[in-house]
Amino acid sequence: MSTVQLLKSVAIAAIFTVFATGSASALELKPFKDALFAYPAILASEDDGDFVTVDYQEMRDINGRDRVPEREVKGDYVSLGVRWKQDFETIEAGGRDVEIFRAGKLKNAAFAVIFIHGRGGDRKLGANDKRFGGNFNRLKNLAVDNGGVYIAPSVKSFDADGAAEISSR
């Protein structure tokens, strides 16, 4: 999976997860660096604006934010204070031990954003504040600042067993 496909999938999964956990009208997130991450153009809108398709351009939305493309973001795009509210841990789910990265509290979270890495990755990818234009850092800060939780589990396989493992949470 390419970086572009990966990040498009992350954005779709993040939006779906936020809205699937509660009424969109009941969940309004406090901003986090909105001017820097502003949607450049809405290409389509459905469900009274609850689901939007936005214009995506890798140069602008990732590499243009990076000091070193895909490796190190410019400092304005991140806030590292969230690191005090995150951890790598192992949880038990469905009778299995699952390694996760977590930002925010699992218990009583208002919503959840779950990042599923691509093949060859693990939970560390979704924890990295300084890669991919600061997008992971922004998701972590939005979740923590708004009473939610951001989770990046390590997925051992991308077959039916891996899907069952992740859905057991």
N, C-alpha and C positions, 0 to 999 in steps of 0.2 A: 504494500500500500504506500503510495507516495505521500509526502508531507502534505500536499494540497488536499488529497482525498482524506487523509487522517484528520486534518483540522476542520474540513467541512463536516465530517462525521461527528467530530466533537461538538461543533456548534449546534448541529441538529439534535444530538443526544442531550446536550445541556438544556436547550430550549424545551424539548419534549419532557425531560425529567422535571423541570421547574413547573411546567403547567400540568403535568400528570398528577402531581402530588396535591393539588388544591385548585381552587377556583382562581383563574387569572386575575379577575377583578379584586380578589381578596389579597393578592400578593403583589405589592408594589415595592421594588427594591430601592434602597437608598443608593445614590449614585457612587461610582468609584471611577474616577478619571474618565468620565463620560465624554468630555471634549476631545480627548486623545483617541478614544475608541469609537467615536460616533459613526453611526451607519451612514455611509456615503449616499446610498440610494436604496429605496425600498422597491424591489422588482415586482413583488406580489404580496398581497395580504389576504388572509382567510380568517374565518371564524371571528368576525368583528375585531380584527387586529391582534388576536391571541396567537396567531401563527403568521410569521412574516418570512419572506425570502429576501435576503439582502444581497446587493452586489458584492462580489468577492474578487479581489485582485491580490495575488500573492505578493507582488512588489509593495503595494501600499499596506496591506494588512498583516504582513509578517516581516519580510525582508526590509521594507522601508522603515520599520521601527527598530531594526537591529543595527547595532554597531558592527557586529560580525554576523552575516546572514545565517539564520537558524541556529546560532551558537550563543550569542550574547546580545541581549536587548539594551537599548539606550536607557539610562537610569530613570528618566522621566516617566517611563511606562510601568514601573514597578514600585511596590511599597512592601518592604520586607518585615514590617511589624507583625504580619500574620504568622510569621515563623514561631512565635510564642504560643500559638494556638493550633499547632499541627504536630503530627507524629507518624512514624512508621510503626505498625503493629501487626499482630496476628490475631484474627478473630475466628471464632468457631461459627460456622454457618452450614446448615444441612449436614451435620456430622463430619464436616471437613474443616481443617485449619486453612485459612485463607490469609495470605499476606496482603495488607492494604497500606496505602498512604491515606491519611485523614487530616482534613483541616476543618475545625469546628467540632461540635459535640454531636455524637450519634444519637444520644438519648434526647427525645423531645425536639428534634430538629424541625423547623418550619417547612423545610423542603430539602431535597437532596439533588446534587449534581454528581453524576457518576461518569468518570472518564474511563473508557475502555481503550487501551493501547492497541497498536497493530502487532502483527507477527514480529517476534524477535524483541519486543519491548517488555517492560515490566512497570511496576508501580512507580518507579523512580522517574520515568518520563513525565508523568502527570504532576509530579512534585516540583519539577524544575522551574524556578521563578524566572530564570534569565534566558530561556530559549523560546523560540517561536513567537517573537514579538511581544512577549509579556502576557500572552493570552491565558496561560495557566495561572499565573499570579493574579490576574484580574478575576478569574473565576473563583479562586480561593478567597480573595478579599471580599468579593460580593457575597459569597456564601457565609463567611464568618461574620461580616458586618450586619447581615440581615437575619441572623438566627438560624441559618441553614448549615448544611454539612457538605463538603466536597470530598469525594472518595475516588481513589484510583487503585483498584485492585490489580494484583498480578494475575493474569489469565494464563493458565498452563497450556490450554489447547483451544483451537478455534474450530471445534467440531461440536457435536451434540453434547458431549460431556462438559466442555467448557461453557457452553450456553447454560446448561443446567446448573453448573456451579455458581455462575454469576446471578442467575435468576433466583437462586435459593435465598438470597439476602433479602 
